[in-house]
Amino acid sequence: MGEKVLVARQLPNKFIQQIEQFAEVDVWDSELEPMPREQFLKRAADATIVITTLSEKIDETFFESAPKIKGVLNLAVGYDNIDIDLAHNKGVIVTNTPEVLTETTAELGFTLMLTAARRIVEAVEYVENGEWKSWGPYLLAGKDVHGSTVGIYGMGAIGEAFARRLKGFNCKVIYHNRSKKEKAEKELNVEYRNMDELLAESDFVVCTAPLTSETKGIFNKETFKKMKDSAILINIGRGGHVVESDLIEAIKQKEILGAALDVVENEPIAMDHPFLGMKQVIVVPHIGSSSINTRDHMVQLCVDNAKQIIAGSEPVTPVKK
């Protein structure tokens, strides 16, 4: 066929068989272990397309190692692992998997909020450790979500999906975004706030923003001081949004109540990370879009994009410069 697709993680065979209809396929043999950098660069040397995850860094070294590359297909909605400007300057198409994971990711964020608010992880451990001896009026008492004020940082598609889920909880929903979303304000009854106002008013602060130079480290020592001491931070954006040492200190100093995180700065998290010893922090392993249906749709988009690029056609979900 003359065209090769390098797949950086093991995927269900039904998708590999589709790719084999129009290209040679080289698949890394692990679903959970990232392909070592040297292996990735070596096997990309004759590749036309690479299907990547957030673990694969696409930079100058990659492009030097992959002179035949036509497309980088990220199995994610974000693409902060890819030097987009460099790719476009080299005439390489970059695609992602937007929209298909919106509802599932918002659902995970909502789950984290409820779990943290009602201290579910602590409650399960309490029972499993044999500590449940009797009833107490304030046993594992948590926070109400209903009637609370929820501040959403980043009112994109996922932020809007999160806001929709709050309707049934009679919450006041406020948001901060780099631009106002008047349509969302009307349809979802959400109110715009500047960042300081959002922090000061919110019982729950939910980060759904993409990671950019402007948003990196936005939740830091100064930010936490502006939040309620009863507030909980939920992050389903990127780990880089949070200065982790500042979050640890803010919780220890009782400047905020706690956090529920789908993402951390360095993934997978180190087993000696302070978060793992803190009852006020919940960490799950970046599973925001991890439902079977959504992951199938994401992989199918990558397959369809690969087929289009190899055929010389416009891909389904290109990342524009």
Helices and strands as residue ranges (DSSP letters): E 4-7, H 13-19, E 24-27, H 37-43, E 49-52, H 60-65, E 71-74, H 84-89, E 93-95, H 102-117, H 120-128, E 149-153, H 157-166, G 167-169, E 172-176, H 182-188, E 190-192, H 195-201, E 204-207, H 221-225, E 232-235, G 239-241, H 244-252, E 258-261, G 274-277, E 281-283, H 292-310
